[in-house]
Amino acid sequence: MKAAVCRAFGEPLSIEDINLAPPQADQIEVQIKACAVCHSDIFYADGEWGGALPAVYGHEAAGIVKTVGANVTEFTAGDHVCVTLIRSCGMCPTCAGGAPSECDQPWDKSVTPLSDEDGHPIVKAMNSGAFAERVVVHPSQCARLPKDMAFDVASLVSCGVITGVGAAVNTAHVRPGAKVAVIGTGGVGLNAIQGAKICGASMIIGMDLSEEKLEAAKEFGATDGVLASDENASEQVKALTGGRGVDYAFVTVGAPVAFQNAPALLTKGGAMVIVGMPPADAVVGYKPLDLADASQRFLGSSMGQTVVKRDIPWLLDLYAQGRLQLDELITGRYSLDRINEAFTHTKSGKARRNVIVFD
């Protein structure tokens, strides 16, 4: 099969023929129809988060089940599914406690179904390896899709949408009437805005370095926009909230300065929600006394604390009802042999989501 393989950090991806082992008893094989480009793929491919090479990246995917292992009962060949990176055992304390995105099971990531023509292993990165024509994954990573839903649109639900909406709904539990700031109005930020709107926030302030992106954010539910590059950005946010500050500040970008500045936006009792993933060596500093005195909180939100089998069907229902915008998130569609163009455009910051589309 054809796959985009990264063999050296920071170098362009190459399209190669690689081998895919058949699914084991507890796995399924999915023919990928679309896989969106996430900044996480780029960070890993550039070596900012470490990892091993060679590897196949891609984790925000949708496709058709081709083969199921002997022990798999929840999917059958022909099912349309989205493929996420969230693999869970369903039995550890965190899974049993309703947090499968934080599964304690130590999966052996050295075991991979991918190999080159000489039989050397290739890493299935981020539990998926979906910049490829086919993947073999664990059923816990998948959720069934309506058969009339376009695959390029459906792929977005596998990461960017659940991460952004989930940060507002699952992690922050944004309360009706709350005032919210979302720092970064790219793909994940737009979905955090949509999540805050779904929760009933009365004010949603988008913050970005681009006036154009701030205007676009209003199409997804932002009520106001503030240029994050303005020296008095925090004062503008305070002014919009009557001097009070916001109840929740979502940081959906990986720039350390955004994490440094976000607490200044908060009201007393407010929470900064850490959604974006900075480089592994990024460090910022705060005065603990200020946080304690104002009863402020920092909330980490990995993958929107998503429960795949619960949250994805709910989001698909919202989309069908016209209450969740998905089609509008797609900036460009690329064939697999143009994946480096998709990466370059995504790095420019001009894309909401670019999608690799397979015939």
N, C-alpha and C positions, 0 to 999 in steps of 0.2 A: 504494500500500500504506500501511497504518497504521504509524507509528513514533513513539517517544517522542523528541522533539527538545528539546535544551537550547540556548537562544538567548542566555542571559546567565548568567554564573557565579553560582551560589547561588540562582537562581530555580527554582521548580517546573518540572518537565518538562511539555511540552505534547504532546498526542497529535494528530498531523497526518497528512494524506495527502502522501506524498512519492513521487518517481519513483526507480525503480531500473533502471539500465542493464543490459542482458543481459550474461552472462559473456563475457569475452574468451577467446581460444583456450586460455589456461593457467589458467582459473578455473572454479569451479563455483557454481551457485546452489542455496541451501539454504532450504527452507521451515522456519522456526523453529517448534518446538513447545514449547520451554521455555527460559528464560534466567534463571539465578540472579543475585541481586544481590550484587555484591562491593563491599567498601569502596573498592576502587580506582576503580570507577565513580563513587562518591560524592565521593571526593577530587577527581577530575577535574571533575565537574559543579560542585563548589563552588569551583573555581579554585585549589586548593592546589598543584597540580602544573603550572599553566599550561595550554597547549594553545590551540586555535583554536575559534571558534564561528561559526555554529551547528554542532552535532554530534549524532550519534546514538551513545550509549554502549551498553554491554552486550557481554560477551565470554565468558560462561560458559554455553554454549548447546548445544542438541541439536535435531536435526530430520531432515528427509527431503530427500535430493538430488532436485532437480527438473530441472535442466539441467546438462550438462557441456560445456565448451569442446572444440573440435576436437582439441586436443593432449592432453587428459586421458584417461588409460587406467586409472587405479587405482580410479575410482568410476564408477558408472552411475546413471541415474535410478532412484529407488526405494530406494537404499541409505539405511539409517539411520546417522547420523553424529553425533559430537560436534564442536563448533566451538570452537577455542581461539584465543588471540591470538598463538600462537607461529608466525610465518611464517618459513620458512627456504628458502635457495636450494639446499642440498645440495652445494654445490661449493666454498665459501670455506674457508679454513683451519680455522675453528672448527667448521663443519658437518662437514667431512671428519674432524676430530678427535673427533667424537662429541658435540658440544655445539651442536645446532641452536637451542637457546633463546637462544644468544648470537651468532646469525648476523651476519656482518660486512656482508652486502649492504645498501647504503643505499637502502631502498625509498622511492620518491617518494610521500610521504603526502599530497601535494597532489592527486594523482589519485584521484578518488572516483567510485563509480558512483551516488552519491546526489545528488539535486537537488530544489529546491522547485518549486512550480507555475510559477514565472517562469524556471526554468532556472538559478537560482543554485546553486552547489555547496554541499553539506552534508558535513561531515567524517565519514568512517567511522572513528569513534574506536576506538583500541586494536586496529586491524587487523580489526575485526569489525562493529561497529554492529548488535548483535544484539537490542537492545530494539526489534525490528521484526518484521513478519510474514515477511520474507525477507531474505537477505543474499547478497552475492557475495563469495567468498573464494578464497584460493589453496589448492589441495589439500593442501599441506604442513600446513595448520592443522587438518586433520580426521583423525579415526580412525573406522573402521567400528564400529558397535554391533550387538549381537544384536537381531533384530527383535522379540523378546518382552520387551525391557527397557523400562521406563517412561521416557519422555523427561524428566520432572522429576527423577528420580533420576540418569539418565545425564548431565544437564547439569552436575551437581556435579563430575564427573570432569574437566571442561574447565579448571578453575582451582583452586578451593579444595583439592580432593583431591590433584591432582598437585603443588601448591605445598607442602602440608604433608607428605605422605608422601615426596615427592621430596627435601625438605630433609633428612630423616633418612636416606633410602636412598642418594640420589645425591650430595648435597653433603657431609654429615657422615660417611657410611659408618659409622653407629653399629655398634659391635662387640657381639657377644653378651656379656651380663653387665655391660654398661656402665650407669652411673647417669646419668639425664637429668633436666633441668628444662625445662618448657615454660611460658614466660611468656605468658599470654593463652590462655584456653581457649574462644575463639570458634570459628568454622568452621575456619579454617586451623590453629589450635592443636590442635583435636581430631584433625585429620588428621596433625599432627606426632606426636601421642601414638600414633595408630594406626601410623604409620611406625616409631616407636621400638620399639613392641611387636612388629611384624613382624620387625624386625632382631634381636630377642632381648634387649632391654634388661632388666636385672634390677630396676631401680627407675625409675619415671617419676613425677616430682613435678610436678603441675599447680600453676600460680600464677596467681591472678586476684584481682580486687577483689570478687568475688561468691562467697559461700559456696555459693549454689545452683549456680553454674557449676562450682565445684570438685567438688561431689558428682556432677554430670552427667559430668564428665570421667572419673570412675572407671568409667562405663559403657563408655568407649572404650579403657580400658587403663591409666589413671593408677593408680598404687599408693598415692599420698599426695597431700595437698593443703595448700598454704600460702597464706594471704592475703597478697597482694603489698603491701597497705597497712600491714601490721604493721611497726612500727619495727625489729623484730628478725627480719624475714623471712629474711635471709641466714643468720643464726645458726640459725634453724629448719632450713633446708636443710642446713647443715653438721652439725647434730645428727642428722638423719635418715640422713646418709651416714657416720656414725661420725666426724665431725670432718674428713672428707676433702674434701668438696665434690663437685660433679658433673663427669662427663667432658664433657658437652655441655649447653649452655644455649641453647635455641631461643627467640628473641624473635620472636613472631608478631604483635605489635601495633605500632602506629606511634607510640606515646608515647615521646618522647625519654628520659624518666626511666627507662624500661625498659632502654634500651640503656646508659644510664649505670650502672645498678645490676647488670646481668647479670654482669660479670667477677668480682664479689665472690662469686658462687656457684661458681666453677670451682675444680677441683683443679689441681695442677701438671700441665702438659701438656694441660689442658682447652681446649675450643673454644667460643666464642660463635658461634652461627649466626644471621645476620641475615636474617630471613624477612619480617617486617612492613616496610611502607614508610612512613616518617615524612614530614611535610611537607617540601617541597624546601629550605626554609631552616633546617631543624633541624640543630643542632650540639651535639655532646657532647665531653667531654675525658677523656683517660686519661694516666696516667704511663707512658711507654714503658719505663722501667726495670723497673717492676713486671711488665709483660707479658713482657719479655725474660728476666727473672730466673726467672719461673715457666714459661717456654716455652709460653705460652698463645697461642692463635690466634683470629683473627676470620675467619669464612667468610661471604661474601655468597652468598645463594641466591635467584637470580631464577627464578621459576616452577619451583622445585624442580629446576633444571637438567634438565628433562624432555626425553626423546626421545619425541616424540608416538607414532610408529609402534611403538616398543618398549614404553614404559611403560603406555600406556593399555590395550592388550590384556592385559597382565599384571595390572593393577588390576581389570579386568573379570573375569578368571579368579578372583582372590581374592574378589571380591564373590560370584560364583557358588558358590564353595566355603564361603561363610559366614565368611570370614576378614577381610573388610573391611566395615565398617558404612557404608552410604550412606543408606538410607531414614530412619534415625534422625537424620540431619543436617538434615532439612528442618523448619523451624519453621512456615512459613506459605506458602500458595499464593495468588497474586493474579492477576487479569486485567490486561491492559496498561493499561486505563483507571484502574487503582488503583495504578499504579507509584509515585506520590508517597507513598502509605500504606506501601508496601513499603520505600521509602527511609527514611522517618521511623522505622519500627520497627527497621530495621537500624542506624540511627544511635543508637538507644537502648541498644545493646549487649546486648539481650535475645535476639537472633536468632542461631541457628547459621547457617542459610542460609534466606533467603526466595527464592521462585522465582516468576517471571512465567510463567504458563501460557497458551498460545494454543490456541484451539479448533481 
